[in-house]
């Protein structure tokens, strides 16, 4: 007797799957590593195959229960052989891997239409999404799949570095784990790590492992003569992505990442160390693999940040350092943006345009505060309004600069078969208002910057050289040191400061468990100043008082011992370090690292000379990554 439901849709789909597998397997063997472009095609075919395979698994489970019910009605026995219920199949995962056959989960009812087919739900993209025969409570094995996190698999192979999750630089960028959880049509991917870091430094700088170069003390401060130890776990991190496949070529995703790097007024470093969560990244992406376009909106790494492949979020090229401020001279910011990217020539050439949240760092040396809300006195008796303190849910102790327009950033990236190369530019519009003799006036300047970066895989996946730089006027905030963008003119208008920053690094991966690195970074600022009515104003003024910078105690008694204006001219950092992944498996990865860093600060000369200072640090870090 023929069983009707065996001749229907599942059997036809099984034949199609077997035929597709018979084609894909020889193709994969033939292509190998010689044609990475063709692998993109195979990946798309495999994604479609997985969707069909999952639907087939659900239908086969329903068929098995129907067979059992049919045998029960005709008095059959479950001990029948030949692949019947007496020889059950064992589920080993949602990827369709089985041993021997299928076993339904007890207590889960089969949902069927009148025709005996599983009930289907509509699915975007023209597919049918049958209701699972195992009900709405699938086993862990059917929910969790171990596969590579690869939001956009269609990227050209440029032989740069190991897999993006394996390095600390990639973890800083927001790399996700390898486990994928499915909630209906939405995939959930987790990332992050538990972190325990510490440092020893030869100066007292109360910033923890966040290196705040502007606070490195000069000899006038007792902090210069005091060593310091600090350890904390506040940079432990959690990230999550929700991803949906709208159709075979359109993917939507949301990503959020947080840590505990923020500090509230109630933070108590003597007892509870209660640091508070902060938002690192939160954005939505929409990727079209047919049109090769990529859209992003939300808070992410600025598009000025160097990348390692394409122009893709979470693929930024960041140093492997332990210090959370990354490296002196590194170009970066995390901020709100709207970004549109398109790639050409089989994902080799990328072009991107981004509008991003602006901010201007002003230096007000010589200008006294005219109020507590961003007003500064001018030499002619008026004042300049640079910003306003936060209100509502913004920080009341932070002054938010006045801004008239977003920053505009453009980038081109090229991924040949060897290396990654990119050029970028930014336009920024510092904006303030001055009031002189009761007459107010708005002022807008045009700041700009241009730069580029490259990664040279000297020994592909083993040894690489990274070079990056950015130069222009009024763009100091895009560097790790946070040197000022502008000071003020006599009339209160922004006076842009020239800026340059660069990094160079050598990163080695001698094997799969060790990373070794060495970096040099530098950021420097220009000067802009004027003298009026016996006063010295502006950044880098040669008449600024630096006479007390070398005398301890003058920071508290400058009238007697001299002052220490010491506007920073440049900051340099040399650092070396290594990471060792000594535990790795299905339960995650445990790694340890150490880093030696030396920073030196140079200042613009004034009355009393151009003082310098330095900072030496040793970092230690242990990190557990449960999802990688």
N, C-alpha and C positions, 0 to 999 in steps of 0.2 A: 504494500500500500504506500502510495506517495504522500508525504506530509506536505501540505500546500505551502506552508511558510518557508520551506527549505528552497523553493524554486523562485522566490521573490527577490527583493532588493538586496538583502545581505549577501546572497550567493553571487549576484552580479558584481557587487562592490568588491567582494573578496577576489574575484577573478581580475578585476581592474587593478587592485592593489598588487597582486602577485605579478601582473604584467609590468606595472611601473617599477616594482622592485627589480625585476629581471633586467630592466633597462638601466636603472640608476646604478646598480652595483658594478656592472662592467664599466660604466662611464667614470665612476669614482676611481676605479683601479687604473683606468687609462689616463685620466687627467693627472692624478697624483699632485705633486707640487710643481709640475712644469707649467700649468696653466691656471694660476690663481683666479683669473677673471672668470673662467668657466665655472669655478666653484660657486660663484654667486648664483648662477642659474640653477645648479644642483641644490643649493640651500633653499631656494624658493620652492623647487619641486618637493623637497623633503618636508618643508613646512606644510604644504598642501597635503602631502601624504600622511603626515601626523594627524591632521584634522580628520581626514577620512578614516584613518585607523582607529581613532578614539570612538568615532561614531559606530564603526564596525564592532568594536569591543562591547559597546552597550547593547547592540542588537544581538550579538552572539550570546550574551548573558541572558537576554530575554528569551531567545530560542531555547537555551538549555532548560530554563524553567518550564517552558511550554512542553518540551519533551518529557520532563519529569511528571507534569500534570497529565499528559496523554497516557503515559505508562501506568499512572495510578488509576486512570479510568478503565483501562483494559486489563488491569490486574498484573501488569508487568512487574518485574523485580529490578531493584537498583543494582543488582549484582551483574546485570548484563554486561558483556565485554564489548570490545571493539570501539573504545572511546566513549562509551556511555557513561552513566552516572557511577558505575563501579570503578571507573578509572578517571577520577576527577583531574581537571587541569588546575595548576597553581598559579595565581596571579603574583607577578614579581615586580610590577611597576606600571605607571601610566603610559610608558612608552611602547607598550605592546609586547614586552618580553614575557613569554610564558614558558612553563615547563609542564608538559603533559596534558594540559587542558584548562578549563575554567571551573571555578567554584563560586556559586552565588553566595552572598552574605546572608546569614540567617536573619529573618525578621524584616527583610526589605521587600516590599510588594512591587510587583511588576505593573507598570502603567502601560496600557495598551489601548489602541483604538479598536473600533469594531472589526477592522480587517485583520487584527492580530499583529500589526506593525507597532513598534514603540511610538508613543505620542511625540510629535516633533514641535519644536518652538522655532519661530522665525529667527534668522540670524543674518546680520548685515553682511552683504557681499554675495548673496545668492545661495548660501549653503543652508542645509537643514541641520538643526541642532537637537537631535532626539533627546527626550527625557531619559535620564539614566535608568536602566533596568535595576540598578542597585539602590534606587531611591535618592533622596537629597542628602544622605549621610554616607558618603563614600569612605573607604578605608584610607589610612594615611598613605599606604603605598600607591593608591590611585590619585592622590592629591599632590604629592611631592615628586617632582622630577629633577634629576640631577643633570643639568645641561649648562652650556656656556651662556652667560649673560651677554647678549649681543643685540641691543636695540636696533642698530643699523648694521646688518651684516655686510652690506654692500659698500665696502671700503677697499681700496686697492692695497695690496701688500707692498709696503715700502721697506721691509726688513729692519724696522726700528723696534728694538727692545723685545722683551718677552711679552707674554700676555698681559693686557692692561691691568689685571687685578693683582698681579704678583709683586709689584713694587710699591714702596711707601709713597712715592710721588703720585701714583695712580690712586692710592687710597685717599690722599689729600684732595684729589680732584673729585672724589665721590664714587669710586668704583664700587659696584655691587657684587653680591655673592653669586654662587653657582646654583643655588636652590631656588626653584620656581614653584610657588603655590598657586593653585587654580581655584578661583571663586567664580563658578560659572564661566562666562566668556572672558573674564578679567584675570590676568596673570599678576601675581604679587611677588616681587623680588626684594629680598632684604639685604642690607649691607650694614657696615659699621664694625666697631671693635671696642673692646675694653682696654683702656690704656693706663699705664702707671709710669710716669716719667719723673725724672729728677735732674737737677743740675748743680754744679759747683762753679762759682764765678769769683774772680778776684776783686770785684767791686760790688757795692751794695746797690742793686737795681731791683726795685720791688715790682717786677713784672713777670715773675715766674719764667716758664720756658718760652714766653712771648718776648722776643728780643726787641726792646724799645730803645733804639739807638739814640734818639733825642735826649734820653734821660741818663746817658752815660756821664758820670760826674767828672768834673775837672778837679784839680788839686785844691781849689778853694773849699770844696765840700769834704766833710769827714767821711762821706760814703766812698770817696775815692780810695781811702786807706783801709777799708773794711771788706773782708771776704764774706761770701754769702752762700748758704745752701738752701735749696727749695725743692720740695717734691709734692706732686699732686696728681690726681686722676681726673681733673676737670675736662680734659680733652678727649675723654671717651666719647664715642660717637655712635649715632644710630641714623640709618637712612632707609628709605622705602620707596619703591616704584610700583605704581599701578599701571598696567599696560593692556591695551585692548587692540585686537586686530580687526579693524573695521571691514576690510576686504583683503584680498591677497597682496595688495601693494600699498595699503594705507594703514598706518599705525598711530594710535594716540597714546600718550603716556603722561603721567604726572609723577614728579619726583620731589621728595622733601628730605632734608638732612639737618640734623641738629647736634649740638654738643653742649657742654656746660661751661663754656669759656667766658660767659658774662658774669659780672659782679654787681650785686645789688647793695644798697646802703646798709642792709642788714647782714651782709656777709661777715662772718666772724672767723678770722684766721687763727684765733687763739683757742677755739673750742670746736665748733661744728663744721667749719670750712664749707658753708652752705652756698656754693656757687650755683647760679641759676641757668636754666637752658637758654640758648640763643639760636636764632635762625641763621643757618649757614646758606642753604639753598632751598628754593621752593619754586618750581616752574612746571609749565605744561609744554609738551612738544607734539608736533604733528609732522610725520615723515611720510613722504610719497615716493616710493621706490620706482614708480613708473615715470613720473615727471622729474625725479631726482631733485626734489625740493625739500627743505627742512625748515620748519617754523618753530620758534621758541618764544614764550612770553613768561616773565616772572623773574625771580632773583636767582642769578647764576654767576659764574665767573665771567668777568668782562671779556668781550671778544678780543680785546687787546692781549689777553693772556696767551702766551705761546702754546701751540698744540703739538701733538705727536703724530697725528694722522688726521687729514681732512680738517673740517671746522665743525666739530661735533662735541656736545656737552659730555663731560666726564672723560674726555680724552685730552685734557690739558697737559702740557709738559711742565710739571712742577718738580722741584728738587726733592731728593730723597731724605732731606734733613729732618731732624727731630724737632727743632725749634718751630713753634707754630707760626711765627712771623716769616717763615720760609727762608729768605736769604736777602741780604742787602743788595739792591739793584734789580731784584725780581720785579717784573711788570705784572701787576694783578690788582684786582678789586672784585668784590662780590656785590652786585647791585642789580636793581630792577632794570629790565631791558625788553625790547621787542626786536627779535632777530629773524632775518630771512636769509637762507643759504641755498645755493644751487651748486650741484657738481656736474662736471662735464667729462667727456672722454673716458668713459668707464671708471668714473670715480677718481680720476687722476688730478683734475683741476677743480678747485673749489673757489667760489666767490661769495662773500657775505657782506651784508649791510645791517647795522644795528643802531638803534637809538636807545640811549641809556641814561639812567638817573644822574644828574650833574651834582657836583659839590666843589666848592672852592676853599682851599686852605690859605688864609691870609696871615702874613707876618705883620705885626703892628709895633715893631721896635721903634721907640721914640714917641709913639702916639699913646697918650694916656686915655684910659677908659672914661667916657663921658656919661656912662650909665652902666647898668648891669644887663643890657639886652642887645648887645652888638653895636653900641655907639662908641666912636672913638674921636677924641678932640683933634682938630687940625691946627696947624701953626697960626692960621689967620683968624682964629676964634670960632670957626664953624665946627661941624662934626660930620663924620661919615657913618652911614648906617650899613653894616656889613651883613647882618642877619638877625635872627630872633631866637630866643630860647624856646625850647619845646613846650607845648601845652597839650592838654588832653592826655592821650596815651603815648605821646612822645616824651623823651627825657627832658625834664625841666632844668637839668644842669648842663645840657648840651646846646650850643648855639648852632642853629641850622642856617647855612649861608643863603642869601638871596640868589635866586637863579631865574633866568629869563627863558631858557630853552634847554632841551636835553643835549647831551653829548652825542655826536654823530661819529660812528666808527665804521670803517671799511677795511676789508681784509681779502687778500688773495693767497691761496695755499696750493702747493704743487707736490704731488706724491708720485715721483717716478719709481722705478723698481729699486732704487737705492737712495734712501734718505727722505727727509721732509723739509720743505722750504716755504717760507711765507713772508709777505710784506703787509704792513698795515698802516693806517693813518687815523687820526682823531682830530676833531674840531670841538672846542669847548668855548663857552661864552660867559666869562665872569661878569657879574652885574652887581652894582651897588648904587647907593644914593647919597649925595652930600647936601648939606644945608649950610649956606654961608650968608650971613646978614639977612636971615629970614627968607632967603630964596633957595628953593630946593631944585635939584637937578639929578636925573638918572644918568648913569654911566655904564656902558657895555664895552668890553674888550673882546677881541677874538684871539683865543689861545689855540695852539695847534701842536701836533706832534706826528712824527713818522718814524717807523722802525721796521724791524724784521727779526726773524729767527731761523735757525736751521738745526737739524739733527743729522749727524753724519754717522751711520752705522759702520764704523771702521772694520769691525768683525761682526757681521750680522747676528743680532740677538745675543752677542757676547760683550762687545765693547763699542761704546758710542761716545761721540763728542757733541755737546750741545752749546750753541752760541745764540745769544739774543741781545737786543738793544732797542732803546727808544730815546729820541731826542726831540726837543722843541722848546716852546715857551708856554708857561702857565700850566704844566701837566705834572708837577711834582707829586701830586697825590696818587698817581698811578704807580709809584715805586714803593717798595717795602718800608723805606726809611721815613716816608711821609714828610718830605721837605716841602716848603710852602710853594704855592702856585703864584702868588702875587703879594706885593706890599701896596702901599698907597702913595699916590702923587700928592703934591701940595694942595690940589683942588679936591682931593678925596676920591679920584678915579682910580681904578685898579692899575697898578704898575706891574706888568707881567715879568716873571723871573725866568731866565733861560734854565733848561733842565736837561740832564742826560743820565741815563742809567744803562748798565750792561751786566751780563752774567756770562760766564764760561764754565763748563763742567765736563768732567770725564767720568763716565759711569761704566763699571765692569760687572758682568754677571758670569763669574768663572764656572758656576754650576747652577742648578735649579734652586739651591737653598741659600746662596750667599750673594749679596749685592755690596759692592765697594764703590765709593764715590769721592770725588774731590771737586770743590767749586771755588771760584772767585767771583765776587759781586761788588759793584761800585755804583753809587748814586751821588750826583753832585748838583749844586744849584748856583746860578749866577747871582748878580747883585744889582740893586737899584736903590738910590738914595738921593737925598738933597739936604742942604743946611739952610736954616732960616731963623732969623732973630736969635742967633746964638745957640740954637738947638740942632741936634743931629737926628735925622729921621731916615727910616728905610732900612733895608736889609743889606748887610755887608758894608755899612758906612765906615770909612777909614777913621772918622773921628769918634767912633763908639769907644766906650770905656772898657778896656780889657786889662787894666792895670792890676786887678786883684785876682786874676784867674789862677795864679800860681801860689797864692798865699792862703793857707788853711784858715777858715774862720771869716774870710771876707764876704762869704755869701750871707752871713748874718750881720756883719758890721761893715757894709760897703762904704759908708761915709768916712770911716777911719782908715780902712785898708784897701780901698779901691773896689771898682765894680768888675763884673765879668759878663759882658754882653755876649760875646763869642757866638756870632751867627755862623752856622755850619756851612762850610764850603763843600765838603765831600765826606762820604763814609765808605770805607772799604772793609770787606770781610773775606777772610780765607778760612775754609773749613774742609775737613776730611771726616769720613765716617764709614760705617759698615753695618749691615743687617744680616742676621742669621735666622733662617726659618728652621728651627730644630724639631718642631712637631708639625706634621701635616697629614691629614686624612679626611675621612668623611665627617669627622667631628670638628673640622675646622683647622686653623693654622695658629701656631704660637711662634712668635718671633721676638728677638731681642736685638737692640741696636745701641751703638755708642757713637758720639760725635765730638770732635774737638773743633772749636771755633775761636778765631781771633779777629776782632774788629778794631779799626782805628778811625778816629774822627779828626778831621782837619777843619779849621775855621778861617773866616776872612779876617785879615789883619786890621787892627784898630790901634788906639792909643794903648801901648803896653805890649804890642806884638800880636801874633796869631797863635794862640795856645792850641795844643793837641791833647788828646786823651785816648785811652784804649780800654779794651775789655777782653779778657780771656775766659773761656767757658768749657766745661766738660759736661756733656749730656748723656743720660742713660735712659733707656726706654724698654719696657716689656709690653707686648701687645697680643691680645687674643682675638682672632677673627673667626667667630663661630660659623659664619656663612661662606667662608672662602677656603 
